Amino acid sequence: MSGGVDSSVAACLMKERGYLCTGCTMRLYENDLIGEDLLSTCCSLKDTKDARGVCERLGINYRIYHYEREFLEEVVDPFVRSYEQARTPNPCIDCNRRMKFGILFDRMRAEGMDVLVTGHYARIAYDEESGRYLLKKGKDPSKDQSYVLYQMTQEQLAATAFPLGEYTKEEARQIAAERGFQNAEKADSQDICFIPDGDYAGFIETYTGKRFPKGDFVGTDGKKIGEHKGIIHYTIGQRKGLGIASEAPYYVTKIDPASNRVTLSHGEGLFSNKVVAHNINLISVPSVSGEMRVAAKIRYRQVEQPGILTQPDPDTLCMVFDEPQRAATPGQSLVIYDGDTVVGGGIISAEPS
């Protein structure tokens, strides 16, 4: 329980369904990691107080689990390494995979509990024909979080509940208000929890104690057209903050950590029909046989786009879209859908299409 309205309502709904519940908060970092007062972040004392207050109102036990070291090892360190390798990670996916449905899931089982419940807007169903648990989109399309949950396994889906999957955000707030929760109108958390100011490069330099050297901006012909501030400041498709004067806008097209060069173009090279992903997880099927007609996203807020999915080997997915997609970014996730069901997904690779 984060102290927010979603996890609070999730706990309430499960208790009202007759479950014996225990609320828990994962303490993931201290204020020295983010360099500011934790009163303004999702690991703040106020959030803990809000979570505890909801549990007291519901009459359920409440626990705080300290996982600061594990969070650094499993989420923050991989995030930093990815940027150093010119990749753009999604730490929320890593946190769900390794913390909530990894370490916390294992603890839930070790303590003899049956179900891990979170406030995610997604749904879980069981398909009798295939004998597989399915991950589906939430009812509220504006809040659907199935994209960040695609790494869930059959074992995890079988012992997880997402009560908010059948509700809209407005309905969740209404439930909280009707139950007298003090956080009913609490604002949603934004951005990456351990970088509340959004300055990724500043965080990485502070965390590592390193300064990333300036280098050359080059055109697609390899000729220098300017100087960049260090590769951690850029991601594929970026337009703003380049500091290059031009009649037509420049976009980051390629980042090469070996040469410390960032390639810019006026859009050439940003679009591709083919996206390859590794570190894959499949949910609705054990494997992809032949060609599968599906739709997919290459970033969280994108509307999924149709195309053909194949699986060339056990740890590779290849998606060929009907229309070219802009800025398929290494480190982000390719997530595959069949209607409202998540087929699976993987981490987008830097392989040329």
GIFENZI-V930471 format. One line per field, one symbol per residue. ss: DSSP state (@ for helix, = for strand, . for the rest). phi: phi as a letter, one per 40 degrees, with the letter a starting at -180 (. if undefined). psi: psi as a letter, one per 30 degrees, with the letter a starting at -180 (. if undefined). Layout:
BEGIN
ss->???
phi->???
psi->???
END
This chain:
BEGIN
ss->....@@@@@@@@@@@@.....======...@@@@...@@@....@@@@@@@@@@@@@@..======.@@@@@@@@@@@@@@@@@......@@@@@@@@@@@@@@@@@@@@.....==....======....======........@@@@....@@@@@.==.@@@@..@@@@@@@@@@.....................@@@@@@@@@......====.....=====..@@@.................======....=====.....============.........======.......=========..===========......======..========.....
phi->.cgccccccdccccccchccbbcabccbabcccbgacccbbcbcccccccccccccccgbcbbbbcbcccccccbcdccccccccgbbcbccccccccccbbcccccdcccgcbbcbbcccabbbbccccgbcbbbccccccbdbcdcbcccccccccbbbbccdcbccccccccccccgccbdbccccbgcdcbccgccccccccccgbbcccaccbcccgccbibcchcccbadgcbcgcgbcacbccbcbabbcccfbbcbachcgcbacbbbbbfcabbcbcacbgbbcababbadccccbcibbbbcadbbbbbbccbdbcfcbdhcbcbbbbgcbcciiaccccccc
psi->kffleeeeeeeeeeefggkjlkkkkjjfllffefglkffglfgleeeeeeeeeeeeefhllklkkjheeeeeefeeeeeeeeefghljljfeeeeeefdegdeeeeeeeegglekkklgkillklkjeefgkkkklllejfffkgfeggfgkleeeefhkkifffglleeeeeeeeeefgkfgegkkkllakegiffgieeeeeeeefglkkllakkllfgfkkgaklfkfffllkfkelgfgjkkekklkkfkkjfefhkkkllgfkffkkfkkkkahlkkeflfljkbkkjallkglegkkkklakkljelfhkkjkjlekkkkhjkkflkjkkkjbgkjeaalkklgkk.
END
